[in-house]
Amino acid sequence: MVNFYRRALNKIDKLDAVQRKELLVSAVGEINLLETVLDSMDVGVLVCDAKNNLVMANKFAQRLFPMNLGEGVQLWEALKDEEIVGFFKNILLNREKVNDYEINIEQQDRKKLLSINVVPLVQEKRITGTLIYIEDITEKRRGEARLRRAENLASLTTLAAGVAHEIKNPLGSISIHLQLLQKAFAKKIKTHDSKIEKYFNVLKEEVNRLNLIVVDFLFAVRPMTLDLREGDINKLISQMIEFVRYELEQAKIMCLLELDEKLPGILFDERYMKQALLNLVKNAQAAMPKGGILTIATKQVDNDIRILFSDTGVGISEENLSKIFEPYFTTRESGTGLGLTQVFKIIREHKGEISVSSKEGEGTDFEILLPVLQKVVRMIEYNDKNEVKK
């Protein structure tokens, strides 16, 4: 089609007014088609000329980045996000080529991960502008993380039951025989021996600790049977915080609740959901050893209820962020590495999603999305006599 218009332009002087009009209408139609194609794409496309002026931005790009469109406006002047402005200005002025550069943005209280490609537009061996290709890879990365976690859990499930039972049975036997030994020593030794009593207490504590680890491990890998009932998630959060308020105060942690009172009901198992939320509180408490602020907020986002746990703790390194939900991964000396695995499992069993974002030294955000309870809608039937039935 481009060659056709080039040939037509070479003969423009020979065309009459009607032919010129038809040519112009045809060109406008081609341009409209091109714009429709670009606006229908689920990726952002930005085009700049040789002076870095923004000459085209499709609808997807405009939704990603608030911008001021106008003639003769350089890209970094058209965009409003300061972080994005600095990135593009540096790249375009230095004529750099970028492949799959990932950057985080916040849009309508939702964090998104974008992949950006910047390539020069070359025509007749001369750079005439820049093409910027932007893809929203938030769900793609979440899907990859979910798949990786699911694979990790699945690989452990078969081994877990057998190994856990093999450990749990001897532990039970050891515990019983410790009690028998303690009674036997008490009969043999008439005077109280504090050292022997101390040794027995240490042994019993260690056996109990190992038993708890096995119980937690079995919970993390066994299938769950949920008792789902419609309930008020705000009420559950308030009750849970009231339960641990004294403990948080002792740890010099201020808990702020920002709960949306207009939330619709959702289906959840109160026992398991309370355990998941409590694990997140405990995790935040461990991340703020010198105290801080824990904010728990709820809000409806489309067809989901969003629960956000934000702490002002030590944060999580980029290296560890992708491993945070994996079994036995922990950065604490006394941690089992199963607390967040349990949270992940409980939320997934409720058909929800959980994600984490963090910056070292600034704090961590855990975002939970739970589906809103969908009401059953009955269809209206129409009979042959043009009467409406319900």
Buried (B, 14 or more C-beta within 10 A) or exposed (E): EEEEEEEBEEEEEEBEEEEEEEBEEBBEEBEEEEEEEBBEBEBBBBBBBEEBBBBBBBBBBBEBBEBEEEEEBBBBBBBEBEEBBEBBBEBBEEEEEBEEBEEEBEBEEEEBBBBBBBEBBEEEEEEEBBBBBBBBBBEEBBEEBBEBBEEBBEEBEEEBBEEBEEBBEEBEEBBEEBEEEBEEBBEEEEEEEEEBBEEBEEBBEEBEEBBEBBEBBBBBBEEEEBEBEEBBBBEBBBEBBEEBEEEBEEBEBEBEEEBEEEBBBBBBBBEBBBBBBBBBBBBBBBBBEEBBBBBBBBBEEEEBBBBBBBBBBBBBEEEBBBBBBBBBBBBEEEBBBBBBBBBBBBBBBBEBBBBBBBEEEEBBBBBBBBBBBEEEEEEEEEEEEEEEEE
